[in-house]
Amino acid sequence: MQKVLFVCLGNICRSPLAEGIMLHLNDKHNLNWTIDSAGTANYHVGEAPDRRTIANAKKNGVDLSSLRARQFKANDFDEFDRIFVMDKSNLQNVLKHAKHDEHKNKVDLFLNVLHPDSHSEVPDPYYGTEHNFEHVFQLVYKACEEMRVKYS
């Protein structure tokens, strides 16, 4: 059983999308994984994902309506086996909370699942158009599928 945490800045676009897609795949493939998401900032704690993220995911068959934002906390290192961050800024912010190498070794950029050691970032669609939200959905879905195969 895997315990996976996805992290972005505000926990309203990219990381709840990854959480929702993995929850969808978890149910579809009977994975029995623990899946959650968090933000490095506290801007949106307790809020639902961005309405555009919810609408785009719904259009693609993924329901995010029950998800609520929370902030990353240091004890997440003890709760999760893997912590996937969406960009390099999130990576730095999460690693600041790491107490030792075991914690640091749990953290990686999410797109390294698709393209190992590429250090590519999931673009933040927040200031973009519907096209940006769709692009991010397809990118995150592909990475989630790869993660499911790789870690099952």
KAMO-V881833 format. One line per field, one symbol per residue. ss: DSSP state (H for helix, E for strand, C for the rest). phi: phi as a letter, one per 40 degrees, with the letter a starting at -180 (. if undefined). psi: psi as a letter, one per 40 degrees, with the letter a starting at -180 (. if undefined). A space follows every 50 residues. Layout:
BEGIN
ss=???
phi=???
psi=???
END
This chain:
BEGIN
ss=CCEEEEEECCCCCHHHHHHHHHHHHHHHCCCCCEEEEEECCCCCCCCCCC HHHHHHHHHCCCCCCCCCCCECCCCHHHHCCEEEECCHHHHHHHHCCCCC HHHHCCEEEHHHCCCCCCCCCCCCCCCCCHHHHHHHHHHHHHHHHHHHHH HC
phi=.cbbbbbbcbgbbcccccdccccccdccbfcgccbaaabcbbdbdgccdd dcccccccdcgbcbcccbcaccbdcccccbcbbbbcacccdcccccccca cdcdccbacdccccbdgcfcbccccdcbbddcccdcdccccccccccdcc bc
psi=hihhhhhacefecdddddddddddddddefdfihhiiiidifdfheiiih dddddddddeehhedeiiiiiiideddddidhhhididddddddddehdi ddddeehihdeeddghedfiihihedeaiddddddddddddddddddddd e.
END
